[in-house]
């Protein structure tokens, strides 16, 4: 957790800030790195941002690279985007890739041209990354960064094909966020809702996504209503 006393000191004492940055850069203690990252991530200071960008791009320790991305995520800085994309292309450490995904941020104010490399890299992560959590996060991000059927096609494919139910649940949630009523999206969600052998959370997320896309075609509406009845019966049974 962040150290509030240290945060207050760092905000007014440049020497203390330099010492904290140096201490984190030299540390090999995971707990100390995590604590300092949580504190520095609350300090909106150009020096901290520039330092975290440099560390994320080139620190020898993967723990430091991951922690630097955690700081950039907390700072919510668009400057992290290119460094995060570079890490997703070359980074072998799973914790760094996960942190880099979070540091990509949200697409507010981003042009369609600026978004293209982000959606392309997210699609690559979703299709090929060996880590299920990285794939899940990439899917959710495509739900906010993606625009139109082309960007969402990898999410639709992973909803029905990814072997990890956590990833499939993330894909359904991503399609709820995207609010895209393309026929392929609606049909995939309806098939998922109607699949009795599917993971319960995946089906529930797909059902909620369909509910956000109404009015629905008759077949999808039928699947939605059937699951609602099943869901309400299950909820009643546990009361």
N, C-alpha and C positions, 0 to 999 in steps of 0.2 A: 504493500500500500504506500501511497505518497506520504512523505514526511512534511507536515505542514510547517513546522518550525524551520526546517531547512529551506523549504520553498520561500518563505518570507525573507530569509537571509539572502538567498540567491538573487531575489528580485531587486535588492538594493546594494549588494556588495559584489562588485565585479571580480575582486580577488577570490572571494568564496566561490563564485561561479566557475572561474578558471580552475580552481582546485577540484571542484566537483566533476567537471568535464574530464580533467586529467585522471582523477581517481577511477572513474568509470572506464575510461579507455585502457587503463592498466590492469583492471581487476580481472581475476580469474574465478571469483566467487559468484556463482549463479544468483544467490539471494541478494547480494549487494548490487549486482548489475540490474536485477529486476526492480529493486527498491529505488535506485537512482533513476532508472528509466521512467518509473511511474511518477517521480517528482519532477524530473526535467520536462516530461510531456505536458505538464501543467504550466510551464513557464514560456509564455509567448514572447520569445526574444530572438531576434535575427541571428545572433551568434549561436544559439542552441540549434536553430533550424539548419544553418550552414554546417555546423559540426556534425549533426545527425545525418545529413545527406552524405557527407564525406565518409563517415563511419559505415553507413549502410552499403556504400559502394565498394569500400576497400578494406574494412577491418579484417585482420587475419583470423580472428575468432568468430565462428559462426554464431556464438551466443551474443557477441557484440553486434554483429550485423542484424540479427533478429531484434535485439533490443532497440537498435537505432530505428528500425522500421516501426517498432511500437511507439517510439517517441514521435515519429513523423505522422503516424496514424492519429495520435492524441492531438497533435498540433493542427491536424486537418489541413495540410498545406498542399496546394496543387503542384508545388515544386517536387514533391515526392514521386510523381507519376512516372517520369522517365526512368528514374533509378529503380523503381519497383518493377517496371516492365523489363528492364535489363536483367534484374535478378530472376524474374520468372523464366527468362530464356536460358540462363546459364547456371543458376544456383542448384547445387545437388542436395543441400541440407533442407529437409522437409520443414523444420521450424522457421527457417528464413523465408521459404516460399509462402508459408501460411501468413507470416507477418507482412510480407510484401503485398499479398492480396488485400489485406486490411488497409494498408497504406495507400492503395490506389484511390480511395475516397469515393465521393459521389460525383455524378456528372453535371451538377448545376453549373450553368454558364459555359459549358463546353460545346463547341461546334460539332457538327456531324463529322467533319474531316478530322478533328482532334480525337473524336471518339473511336474512329476506325481501328487504330492500332491497339487500343484497349480491348475492344470486343474481339478482335482477331486473336489476341493472346489469351483472353479468357476462354475462348472456344478451344484453343489448343490445350490449355490446362484441363478443361472439362473432358476432352477426348482422350488425353494421353497420360495425365499425371497418375502415378502409382498410389498417391495418398488420397484416401477418400475424403478427408476433411478439406484438402485443397480443391478437389473437384466440386464438393458441395458449395464451398464459398465462391468458386468461379461461377457456378450456376446461378446463385443468388445475385451476384454482381451483374451477370448478363440480364437479369430481370430488371435492373435499373439502368444499366448502360446501353442495353440493346434497343434497337428501334426497328420494328417490322419483322416480317416472317424470316428473312435471311439471318438476322442476328439471333433469333430465337430458335432456329432449326436445331442447333446443337443441344439446346435445353430439352426440346421435344424428344429428340433421339435418346438422350440420356435418361429421360423420364421412363422410357420403356425398355432400355437396354442396360443401364448401368447395374453392375452386380451388387452394389452397396445400397441398402434401403435408405440410409441416411442421405446419400446423394440423390436418390429418387425423390425423397421427401423435400429436399432442397430445391429440386427442379420444379416440383409442383408449386412450392411457395414462390419461386421466381416467376412463374407464369401468372400467379395472382398479382404480383407486383407490376408486371409488364402491362396488364390490362389489354392484351392483344386478343381480338376476337376472330383472328384468322381461323379458317376451317380446320387446318391441321392441328392447331393448338386445342381448339374445342374438342375435336374428335379424340385426340390423345388423352386429354383429361377425362373424357367420358369413358374411354376404355379402361383407364386406370381405376376410376371409381367403381366400375362394374366388375373388376377382376377379383373374385372371391379369395384367391390365394395370395393376393398382394399384402404387403405389410400394412397393418392398420393405420399407422401414421401417414404413410404414403397416400392411402385412399382418402383419409380425412383431409389432408392438405389439398389433394386434387379436387375433392368435393367443395372445399372452401374457395378454391380458385375458380371453379365453375360458377359458384354463386356470385362471384364478383364480376362475371362476364355476361350476365343476363342482359336482355332476354336470350334464351337458348333455343336452338333447334329442338324439335320434338324428341329425338332419340337421346340427346344429351340431357334434356329436361327430365326424361324418364329415368335416366341413370341417377341424376341428382336427387329426384324424389325418392327413389328406391333406397338410396344410401341414407337419406335423412330418416326414413322410417327405421332402418336398421340401427342407425346411430342413436336415435331417441329411445329405442327399445333397450339397447345396451346400457344407456345412461340410467334408465328406469330400473334396470335389473340390479344395479349396484347401490341404489338408494336404500 
